[in-house]
Amino acid sequence: MSTAPKLRTNVTLTADTLAAARALGLNVSAISDAALAEAVRQARARDWAEANAAALAERRAWIEAHGLPLSDLQVLKVD
């Protein structure tokens, strides 16, 4: 449970969905906050991957050319 300060905001939802959520006793604010937090996490991960795509490609190419570092010391080998 987050202890971060909360802010009021307006969110537009379809009437049927909101009515069903209320009828089921769902906490619309908590669900909205969790869904938005997940969307933010995914967007940040996507942005990080895009910003680091060149470095990741370079690392993959190096591993393809040279193999995994310290692989000769690997205890459990999966082939």
C-alpha positions in Angstrom: 0.0 0.0 0.0 1.4 3.4 -1.0 1.7 6.2 1.5 2.5 8.7 -1.3 0.3 11.8 -1.2 -2.8 11.6 -3.4 -4.2 14.2 -5.8 -7.7 14.6 -7.0 -8.3 14.5 -10.7 -11.1 14.0 -13.1 -11.3 10.8 -15.1 -13.9 10.1 -17.8 -15.3 6.5 -17.7 -18.1 4.8 -19.6 -21.3 4.9 -17.5 -21.9 1.1 -17.8 -18.3 0.2 -16.7 -18.5 2.6 -13.7 -21.9 1.3 -12.7 -20.7 -2.3 -12.9 -17.6 -1.5 -10.9 -19.6 0.2 -8.2 -22.1 -2.7 -8.1 -19.2 -5.1 -7.5 -17.8 -2.9 -4.8 -14.6 -2.3 -6.7 -12.3 0.6 -5.6 -12.2 2.6 -8.9 -9.5 5.0 -7.6 -7.2 2.2 -6.5 -7.7 0.2 -9.7 -7.2 3.4 -11.8 -4.0 4.2 -9.9 -2.6 0.7 -10.3 -3.4 0.6 -14.0 -1.9 4.0 -14.5 1.2 3.0 -12.6 1.6 -0.1 -14.7 1.2 2.0 -17.9 3.9 4.4 -16.7 6.2 1.4 -15.9 5.7 0.0 -19.4 6.2 3.4 -21.0 9.4 4.0 -19.1 10.7 0.5 -20.0 9.9 1.1 -23.6 11.6 4.5 -23.6 14.7 2.9 -21.8 14.9 0.1 -24.4 14.6 2.6 -27.3 17.3 4.9 -25.7 19.6 2.0 -25.2 18.9 0.0 -28.4 22.3 0.7 -29.9 24.2 -0.4 -26.8 22.0 -3.5 -26.5 22.6 -4.4 -30.1 26.3 -3.8 -29.7 26.4 -6.1 -26.6 24.5 -8.8 -28.4 26.9 -8.6 -31.4 29.9 -8.9 -29.1 28.4 -12.0 -27.4 27.7 -13.5 -30.8 31.3 -12.9 -31.8 33.0 -13.8 -28.5 30.6 -15.9 -26.5 29.4 -15.1 -22.9 32.0 -13.8 -20.6 33.3 -16.4 -18.1 31.3 -19.1 -19.8 34.2 -21.5 -19.3 33.7 -21.1 -15.6 30.0 -21.9 -15.7 29.1 -24.8 -13.4 25.7 -25.7 -14.9 25.8 -25.8 -18.7 22.5 -26.0 -20.5 22.8 -27.2 -24.1 
